[in-house]
Amino acid sequence: MIKNIMKSYLAGLDSYPKEMCEQIMYGTTESNDSGLVAMMSWGVSNFQGMPEEKDFRAALRFHVQGAKYQGEVTIKLTWMDDYDIYFGEERVLERIYCGELTEVLDNRIER
């Protein structure tokens, strides 16, 4: 069952967005839950990869239904190899590294 959930999250994503999704899945939250468990608790859906643009190398967009935030989340991989995170159209977090993604997202979406 877990493998099917992971496959559904990754289906149709290109290499960079797929890697971003995997970094969230394999990360941990502040309470040591796996990223996959966190993503399920956020009610994630509608994963979309976004192509390279002038300001970023790639991006991953998805919808969440968390306790604290419901709506679109966009994670942009910058040319400096860190991430900017948008909630809706507003950039909320800048210069986040891959090892911080799951915890930072969970704190904003669920905790």
N, C-alpha and C positions, 0 to 999 in steps of 0.2 A: 504494500500500500504506500509506504513512504517513497519508494522508488517511482511510483506512478505520480505522486504529488510533485516530486522533483522534476520529472520529465515534463509535466504540464507547465511548470513555471518556466522551464528553459526552451520549450518548443517554439520554434520560429525566430529565436533571437540570434543575431550575428555575433561574432566572436567577442568584441568588447562588451556589449550589453550582457551577453551570456556570462562572461567572466565576472562582471559586476554583481549579477544575481547570485552567482556561486559564492562570491566573497561574503555576501549577506547571509546566505544559507549556512555557510560553514563557520561563521562568526559566533560570538556568544553575547548574551545580554549581561547587564549588571548583576542579575540574579543567577547567572550561569546557565540559563536556558539556551538551547541551541538556536541558531539563527532560523532554521527551518520551523521550529516550534513557534518562534516569535512571529515569523511571517504568517503562519496559519492563524495566530491569535489576532493579527492585524486585519485579517480577512482580505488579503491581497488578491487582486484580479487585474485583468486587462494589461498584461505586460507588453510594452512596446519598446523596441530599440530605436534609437534616433541616430541618423548619420552624422558624420563629422561636419562641423561648421567652423567658422573663423575663431570663435571663442572657446571651443571645446573639441576634444578628440572623438568622443562618443557620449551617448546618454542613454539612460534607462528610465522609462516612465511607467508608473503603475498606480492603481487605485487602492486605497485602504479604507477600512471601516474600523478604526481603532477606538479605544475608550476616550482618548484626548483629541484625536484628529481624525476627521473623515474627509477624504478628497484625494486629489492627485498629488503624487510625490514624483519629483524628477531629480535624478542624480546625474550630474554632468562630470565626466572625467576631463579635467583641465589639461592643458599642455604641460603643466608642472607636475603631472602624475599624482595629483590629489583630487578631491571631489568637492564640488559645490552642490548643496542640497536645497531644492526648492519645494515649498509646500504651497500648492496652487501656483500662482505666478510670482510669489515673493521668495527671493533668495534669503534663506534663514540661516544657513550654516555655510561657512567657507573653509577651505583648506583642511578638509577631513581626510585622514589616511585610511587605507583599506581595512586595517585592523580595528578601526574605531567605528566603522559603518553600522554594524548591527546594534551596538550599544547606543550610539547616538540616535539612530532611527527609533529604536524601541522607547527611549526616554521621551521623544517628541510625539510618538504615535500612541503609545499604550500606557506608559507608567506615569 
